[in-house]
């Protein structure tokens, strides 16, 4: 192969080659990425960034690892194998074609939210003078990340973290005031118009306060998106939860709180109906308990009003297109299994 004797391509030699490359890995990767973009005309006007973790089996003591390179350690694994150490990797792919154009490896314990700025700087170098849009998941939205992106003038779009949307915001929105988006998802292109998913949007502003009092408050555009398909899915999921909870609560009521059955509190928590469940235990003169329960319709109506809504932070000055379909970076099942 390439004039090299096969016997020389053993695991020791390959490992030594990797060791020799390691100090220059970022330079090599950057050069290859830039050359590929120029040679094949890869469109990097929109780049999708995401990270994953890879669990490993073994001790991997930190004292035995070179701290000049990413260290295998405990973190927050995507596969939920908290008993295993891990290493993390980030990859950026072009929005057109999903072609990987940049990748980095991180410590197993590195906070994902803190890696966005480094990725942004690398992608900006790759793009050169061409403007690019950085697309990432909700972990992009932290005060330090947004401040850095705004300061650098890098356009971005990401989902708004659920924790940053106050309770009742979605339920208070008026769907009739939302504008229908003139766009059809590719998966619905062949369907009858009446069966296609419909997107509607509203726009408002969202403020992001810094960790310190002296930090200036950041003001961002927020696009509130309603999807008829998402709404239908959430309604179906709620109906299944309520039906299952009702079945178990009826069983509990018939057993009059016998010791072999769960309590109403445990059933509500397990079936995620805690907010809407109303119940009371009565005792007759003989001390025999009975359970009365029901679902609060007002709570269910409020939940239904929020169905189908999500929120995005679009780049300043750009119109927000609804997020739909798989992210070109994310491929289910890849990079998730523990390495042995």
C-alpha positions in Angstrom: 0.0 0.0 0.0 1.6 3.3 -1.2 4.9 1.4 -1.5 4.9 0.5 2.2 5.5 -3.1 3.3 2.3 -4.4 5.1 4.4 -5.7 7.9 5.4 -2.2 8.8 1.8 -1.1 9.3 1.5 -2.6 12.8 -0.4 -1.1 15.7 2.7 0.2 17.4 3.7 2.2 14.3 0.2 3.5 13.8 0.1 4.6 17.4 3.5 6.4 17.1 2.1 8.1 14.0 -0.9 9.4 15.9 1.4 10.6 18.7 3.5 12.5 16.1 0.4 14.1 14.6 -1.2 15.0 17.9 0.7 18.3 18.6 -0.2 19.5 15.1 -3.8 18.2 14.9 -5.6 21.5 15.0 -3.4 22.9 12.3 -3.8 19.8 10.1 -7.5 19.7 10.6 -7.9 23.4 9.9 -5.7 23.2 6.7 -7.6 20.2 5.4 -10.9 21.9 6.1 -9.9 25.1 4.4 -8.5 23.2 1.4 -11.7 21.2 1.0 -13.9 24.3 1.2 -11.8 26.0 -1.5 -11.3 22.9 -3.7 -14.9 21.6 -3.8 -16.7 24.8 -3.3 -18.4 23.7 0.0 -21.0 26.3 1.1 -20.2 27.3 4.7 -22.6 30.1 4.8 -24.5 28.0 7.4 -22.7 25.7 9.7 -24.3 23.4 12.3 -22.3 22.8 15.5 -23.0 20.0 18.0 -21.1 17.9 20.5 -21.3 14.3 21.7 -19.6 12.2 24.3 -17.9 8.8 23.9 -17.7 6.6 27.0 -14.7 4.4 27.5 -13.9 1.3 29.6 -10.8 1.5 31.8 -9.2 3.3 34.7 -7.5 6.2 32.7 -6.0 7.9 35.7 -5.5 11.6 35.2 -2.0 11.4 36.5 -1.2 9.0 33.6 -2.5 11.3 30.9 -0.8 14.3 29.2 -2.7 17.4 30.2 -1.5 19.1 27.0 -4.3 17.1 25.3 -7.9 16.3 26.1 -8.2 14.2 29.2 -10.5 11.2 29.7 -12.5 11.8 32.8 -16.0 11.7 34.3 -18.6 14.1 32.9 -22.2 14.2 31.8 -22.4 11.4 29.2 -25.0 11.4 26.5 -25.5 7.7 26.9 -26.1 8.1 30.6 -23.3 5.8 31.5 -22.2 7.8 34.5 -20.1 4.9 35.7 -17.7 5.3 32.8 -15.3 8.0 32.0 -15.6 9.8 28.7 -14.1 12.0 26.0 -16.1 14.6 24.1 -16.0 15.6 20.5 -17.5 18.5 18.6 -18.2 18.7 14.9 -19.4 21.4 12.5 -21.1 20.4 9.3 -22.2 22.5 6.4 -25.9 23.2 6.2 -25.9 22.2 2.6 -25.1 18.5 2.3 -24.1 18.0 5.9 -20.4 17.9 5.1 -18.1 17.9 8.1 -15.8 20.9 7.9 -14.4 21.1 11.4 -14.0 18.9 14.4 -12.4 19.2 17.9 -11.9 16.9 20.9 -12.5 18.1 24.4 -11.9 16.9 28.0 -14.5 14.4 29.3 -15.4 16.9 32.0 -15.5 20.1 29.8 -18.8 22.0 30.0 -20.4 21.8 26.6 -21.8 25.3 26.9 -18.3 26.7 27.2 -17.0 25.3 23.9 -19.2 27.4 21.6 -16.9 30.5 21.5 -13.9 28.4 20.5 -15.9 26.7 17.8 -17.2 30.0 16.6 -13.6 31.4 16.2 -12.5 28.3 14.3 -15.4 28.4 11.9 -14.8 32.1 11.3 -11.3 31.3 10.3 -12.5 28.6 7.9 -15.1 30.9 6.4 -12.6 33.6 5.8 -14.3 36.8 4.5 -17.5 34.9 3.8 -20.3 35.5 6.3 -21.6 32.4 8.0 -24.6 31.6 10.1 -23.8 29.4 13.2 -26.6 27.0 14.1 -26.4 25.2 17.4 -28.6 23.6 20.1 -29.9 25.3 23.2 -26.5 24.9 25.0 -25.3 27.9 22.9 -27.6 30.2 24.9 -25.5 31.4 27.8 -24.7 34.9 28.7 -21.0 34.5 27.9 -21.6 32.8 24.6 -24.2 35.3 23.4 -22.1 38.2 24.4 -19.1 36.8 22.5 -21.2 36.1 19.4 -22.7 39.6 19.4 -19.3 41.2 19.9 -17.8 39.2 17.1 -20.7 40.0 14.8 -21.3 36.3 14.1 -25.0 35.6 13.2 -26.5 32.6 15.0 -29.7 30.7 15.5 -30.6 28.3 18.3 -33.5 27.1 20.3 -34.4 29.0 23.4 -33.7 26.8 26.5 -37.0 25.7 28.1 -35.8 27.1 31.4 -35.6 30.6 29.9 -39.3 30.6 28.8 -41.4 31.5 31.8 -44.4 29.5 32.7 -47.5 30.6 30.9 -45.8 32.4 28.0 -46.9 29.9 25.4 -50.4 29.5 26.8 -50.9 33.2 26.6 -50.1 33.5 22.9 -52.8 34.1 20.4 -52.5 31.7 17.6 -54.9 33.8 15.5 -52.3 36.7 15.6 -49.5 34.5 14.4 -48.3 34.7 10.7 -48.5 31.6 8.6 -45.1 30.7 7.2 -45.1 30.3 3.4 -42.9 27.2 3.4 -43.5 23.5 3.1 -41.3 20.9 4.8 -39.7 18.5 2.3 -41.3 15.5 4.0 -44.8 17.1 3.3 -44.1 18.1 -0.3 -46.1 15.2 -1.8 -49.0 15.5 0.6 -52.4 17.1 0.0 -52.3 20.7 1.2 -54.8 20.0 3.9 -52.5 17.3 5.4 -49.3 19.3 5.4 -47.8 20.6 8.6 -48.4 24.3 9.1 -46.1 26.7 10.8 -47.1 30.1 12.3 -44.8 32.6 13.9 -44.8 35.5 16.3 -41.9 37.7 17.2 -40.9 39.4 20.5 -37.8 40.2 22.4 -36.0 38.3 25.1 -33.6 39.7 27.7 -30.6 37.8 29.1 -29.0 39.1 32.3 -25.4 38.4 33.2 -24.1 36.6 36.2 -22.8 39.9 37.7 -24.9 43.1 38.4 -22.5 45.2 36.3 -23.0 43.0 33.3 -25.1 44.8 30.6 -28.5 43.1 29.9 -28.5 41.6 26.4 -31.6 42.0 24.3 -32.3 39.3 21.7 -35.0 38.7 19.1 -37.2 35.7 19.8 -39.2 33.9 17.2 -42.2 32.0 18.7 -43.0 29.1 16.4 -46.2 27.0 16.3 -46.3 23.7 14.5 -49.6 21.9 13.9 -47.7 18.5 13.8 -46.0 19.2 17.2 -49.3 20.2 18.7 -51.0 17.0 17.5 -48.1 15.0 18.9 -48.3 16.7 22.3 -52.0 16.2 22.5 -51.7 12.5 21.7 -49.0 12.1 24.3 -51.1 13.9 26.9 -54.1 11.7 26.2 -52.0 8.5 26.6 -50.6 9.8 29.9 -54.1 10.6 31.2 -55.5 7.3 30.1 -52.7 5.3 31.8 -53.0 7.4 35.0 -56.8 7.0 35.0 -56.4 3.2 34.7 -54.0 3.0 37.6 -56.0 5.4 39.8 -59.2 3.4 39.2 -57.3 0.3 40.2 -56.1 2.1 43.3 -59.6 3.3 44.1 -61.0 -0.2 43.8 -58.4 -1.5 46.2 -59.2 1.2 48.7 -55.5 2.0 49.3 -54.5 -1.6 49.9 -50.9 -2.2 50.7 -50.2 -3.8 47.4 -50.9 -0.7 45.4 -49.1 2.5 44.8 -50.2 5.8 46.3 -51.9 8.5 44.3 -48.8 10.7 44.7 -46.5 8.0 43.1 -49.0 7.4 40.2 -49.2 11.1 39.5 -45.4 11.6 39.5 -44.8 8.5 37.3 -47.4 9.4 34.8 -46.5 13.1 34.8 -50.0 14.3 35.7 -49.1 15.9 39.0 -50.2 19.4 37.9 -53.7 18.4 36.9 -54.6 15.6 39.3 -57.0 16.4 42.2 -57.7 13.6 44.7 -58.9 13.1 48.2 -59.0 10.1 50.6 -62.1 9.6 52.7 -62.6 7.3 55.7 -66.0 6.0 56.7 -67.0 5.4 60.3 -65.3 2.0 60.2 -62.0 3.6 59.2 -62.1 2.1 55.7 -60.5 4.5 53.2 -61.9 5.4 49.7 -60.2 7.4 47.0 -61.9 10.1 44.9 -59.9 11.6 42.1 -60.3 13.7 38.9 -58.3 15.8 36.5 -58.5 19.6 36.6 -59.9 20.7 33.3 -58.7 24.3 33.7 -55.1 23.0 34.0 -55.6 20.7 31.0 -57.0 23.6 28.9 -54.0 25.8 29.8 -51.6 23.0 28.8 -53.4 22.5 25.5 -53.0 26.2 24.7 -49.2 25.8 24.9 -49.2 22.8 22.5 -47.1 23.1 19.4 -45.1 26.2 20.5 -41.3 26.5 20.7 -39.0 29.5 20.6 -35.8 30.3 18.7 -33.2 33.0 18.9 -32.6 34.0 15.3 -29.6 36.0 14.1 -30.1 39.7 14.3 -31.7 41.0 11.1 -32.5 37.5 9.7 -35.9 36.0 9.3 -36.3 32.8 11.3 -37.3 29.7 9.4 -39.0 27.0 11.5 -36.6 24.3 12.7 -37.6 21.0 11.1 -36.0 17.7 10.2 -32.7 16.2 11.5 -29.7 18.4 12.2 -27.0 17.5 9.7 -24.6 17.0 12.6 -26.8 14.6 14.5 -27.0 11.1 13.3 -28.9 8.8 15.7 -26.8 5.9 17.0 -23.4 7.3 16.0 -20.8 7.9 18.5 -23.0 6.8 21.4 -21.7 3.2 22.2 -18.9 2.9 24.9 -15.5 2.2 23.5 -13.7 -0.9 24.7 
